[in-house]
Amino acid sequence: MTEEAHSSTHPPLPPTTEDQRFSWLRLLRSRGIGTVTFYRLLSEYGSAQNVLDMLPEVAAAAGVKGYEICPTNRIDTEFSTAKAANARLLCFGDPEYPDYLSNIPNPPPALWAIGDPTLATRPAVAIVGARNASSLGRRMAYSLARDLGAAGFSVVSGLARGIDASAHDGSLASGTIAVQGGGVDVIYPTENTRLAEAIAAQGLRLSEQPMGLQPQARHFPPRNRIIAGIGMATIVVEAAVKSGSLITARDALDLGRDVMAVPGHPFDARASGGNVLIRDGAVLVRNAQDVIEALPDLMPPPAPRPPRRLQDLPPPPPERRSLRQTAALHQQILDRLAAAPTPEPQLIEDLNTPARNVRTVLMDLELSGEIDRGPGGVILKKR
């Protein structure tokens, strides 16, 4: 197996015992552990508990003083809160983990779920759009969701006001999935409380964020990527050119999913984003039949799930480097990074350095808080 194949393969076996799931969540909640680093460490050390045992030593080797793993009482509290909210933890590799989401690069290692998780194993279509939607836009989202649900699709959206709420309403009876920006037990906006309760009873609510977390602006781009990742396709119904809905559409394109859009009047700013998408090649949607007819031609079957045996993933032996070489590579990486997100393969190519050396230093920089990972694993330099 090549180094690149090894680096892109997720650890295969989901945690099966309560202790293992506790360790997964504790590792995820520890400082500096993003999704990419989580999978890399798990693949290297074999289990979350092994990583937790080694993490202080790894952080110290990276020059991070006083690194502390997420306290156990914090994870105890999260599990207790989840139990009170009737939420369950879906880990990557679990049978009920969303099928299409499991095939994106670096899927969320764990999701909290309230409701019926089998809805996320069905074919799904995402419907997103403006919060300040027009009456016609809301009616369109409702009818699309209703008819797609009747055709056997789960409908995914983000529980926001406007188009999202109408899409959830339209597909409530057939199966709707709400992906939340904050904790799965935190309803935002509060005006959708009754809808959220109905989804918990008849549909599914998901979040990768900790229980009880109030949503902030930075939580919504990762939320949008999950929406796009669960859906076979993303349909935009009314959206400005600069909007979260267009971010979701770009995420869908980045993930190899198709983008569709409902056209609108050129004078309506709420239709500008969808019209631009259609101009650039998105499928024009007039009704659910347009979506159903387009999907067989536009959506390939899901890629095979990753291998399920850790023994198949032997990590290459680490290359020994002096402290001076490591420090020099640290600085080279920081000098290369700018305010704009940088894809990891591009950084490795620019540095002309063995990929495993670069990835080791990137992990050091994550633990020390000097860089962060954005959606898709892109690297961000912290200011």
Summary of the structure (lengths in Angstrom):
residues: 383
radius of gyration: 21.3
end to end distance: 37.3
largest distance: 64.7
contacts: 1325
relative contact order: 0.13
helix: 49%
strand: 12%
